[in-house]
Amino acid sequence: MRFGVVIFPGSNCDHDCFYVLGEVLNQDVKYVWHQSTDLSGFDCILLPGGFSYGDYLRTGAVAHFSPVMKSVERFAADGGMVIGICNGFQILLEAGLLPGAMMRNTGLKFICRFVDIRVETTSTPWTCGAYEHQVLRIPIAHNEGNYQVPYQTLEEMKLRGQVVFRYCSPASSVSGEFNPNGATENIAGVCNREGNVLGLMPHPERASEAELGSTDGLVIWRSLLDHCGVEVPTIL
Amino acid sequence: MARARVYITYKEGILDPQGKTILRALKSLGYDEVENLRVGKYMELELAGTDKEGLEKRLGEMCEKLLANPIIEDYDLEVDV
């Protein structure tokens, strides 16, 4: 499977993602500079975390107008797989590829720690290898993860199974106590209607090797490879 | 040349964590009369042209496309030609 990791000025998780996709998952992976518009040959485009354009104006607001994003929109419309992690998620929101918007964490602090997230649906390409309500331990690192979405839109999203991950307790209970940033209904990740575009605040690429404290991120990568009919490396 | 001002505020009903924190700080200084406070953004622009209506329309587009996020923010604009 061929992955493209987009680099915006200020991306800083691009190398981590490149390493996990290439070295841990043994897949074909290339960097895509944000001014490139050619995404031909890729099966999945990854928008990594970081601080694209210094988070000026709003997180992801300026990156949304990078030349590559027009191509990412077309790529997604044609059914290509797109995943945005952290700042990548924020960019997908600003681009309108996913519903909602991101605000400052309610505690006004940058939060960098492991959290537990619950898989809310196993009907997406990104979670088809998880079991129902599986809890994944994956780190977050953000200042703007307070996900907001108009009530009516959220109700429609829930009906369509677009809420993919929620912050929860280690025992999978979802409540305000386990909401790190104030996100509406503890939402940590959502997908589009078709399911081929995923955005999430936690960093699965930082939880893909036992040495880093968790391999739960592999559940997402493995689901994606399975969905795309790729033989999953035996190490996983 | 025209001068324009854009005010961006959070929509009603959107919780403003910064505003709440500043409100608490004011209260702790003894300014008990402050009942609510919301933080927004203020921008000044210099625009070429003298067609006030046309410039307002263009600036409105800029707000919709980039300067504000219509999901969580409202905007107000003023153009002086």
Interface residues (C-beta under 8 A of the other chain):
Chain A: L57 R58 A61 V62 F65 E94 G100 A101 M103 R104 N105 T106 G107 L108 N146 Q148 V149 P150 G182
Chain B: I14 L15 P17 Q18 T21 L66 L67 N69 I71 I72
